[in-house]
Amino acid sequence: MNNDYELNRHKKSDAVKWIVAFALIAVLLIGMSASIILAANNGKDNPSGKDESTEETIADATDDEIYPMPRAMSFTANTLAAALAEGQTVDVKIKAIVSPYDAANQFVDYSVAWGSAPEHGDEPVTDYVTVTPDSDGSATATVSCKQAFGADKIVVTVTTRDGGFTANCTVSFIGMASGMSVTSSAVTPVSDDNRGTYYQLGTSRTYTFDVNLDNAFHEVGSKNLTVSVGGVGSLYFGKTYTDSMSGIARFQDMELRKLSAMADRFITSAAISGTTLTVQTGSKLVENYYSYYESDEYFTGSYTYDRYVYEDEFGLTVGDKISDDYEGKAKSNTAALPSCYFTITVTDTVSGLSESLRLWLVSSVSGVRFEKSELSF
């Protein structure tokens, strides 16, 4: 009986070992398949003619990785400027993957050439990008960017010595901005101790601003500008009822509101087209603001809504209730108003740069006339 027990135990142990062995083989096969799928093969070894690699490598001055040869590669203005400042180039290591993996001759040759219709085509391509194999025939090479080459494309080609199979990598230069400013030739900013430097914009007007982007090479070819509107500061707004007979206005339902939540009532539009920012302003000043008004059902008075809580030097405005503290809220607004402003922020999502403008609305000129229309001498 002991012999039967030992025999069964050995059979179970052998079965477990075979299961583990088959599992390991499966993992290895999956890994080998993945490496073949990820390989970038063009030309003769790829009948469809399609590049199977879809990864785009963004070159980084601190990169120390070796990338399987990608379909496309981009160098940025920021990393190139930083490298050139140190007397260096931006380098990225790539590796060509020869298939099948067990081919006897794994040697390849690298070359570099201008893409179609280059602006810099009269100059040697190697003044801009070079490719240097680690050794003669090595599948691993260093792609170096020496200077900006605008919107041109440069093609790195690897060719197998056995069979002449090829794969291409298109190299581009992202003219990313490293500096941004927003200016206007139509309006001049002013400054004070409360708002700092800001623009005074008239009501019901349209203004344009120039978005200026630059980098060390003065070649900004890649940008994506977005714009957002906000506000700084909080003020009291409420509802009023004005009696037609007495002229007394009573504030009620007063509450403190952030200007950021009301900014679109004053800056009614802010849009980017190319590098031009267009701003449209609303028709009311903050200190005169109300959203709308209506008469009561008996036409004995009128209501205004979202009314700025103002100080009334003539004593014709009160709180609806003593607990409303109308005077306290009005004085609070008077004190806070000089430090309030609206903001328009322009962001370049490619470089991550942003620039904010501070704005405040003032009364626009609506007309002109002579005090007397006739003169006599």
Protein Blocks (a to p, Z undefined) as FASTA:
>chain_A
ZZmmmmmmmmmmmmmmmmmmmmmmmmmmmmmmmmmmmpccehjllmnopafbfbdcdddf
kbcbdcdddfbdcddfklmmmmmmnopacddddddddddfklfblcdcddddddehifkl
mpcfklmbccddfbghiabdcdddfbdehjaccddddddfehoiacddddddddddfbdc
dddfkbccdddfknopaddddehiacddddddddfkopafbdcdddddddeddddddddd
ddfklopacdehiacddfklmmmmmmmbccdehjaccddddfbdfklgcfbdcddfkopa
ccdehiacdddfkopaccfbfklommlmmmmmmmmmmmgccddddddfknopacdddddd
ddddfbdcdfbfbdcZZ
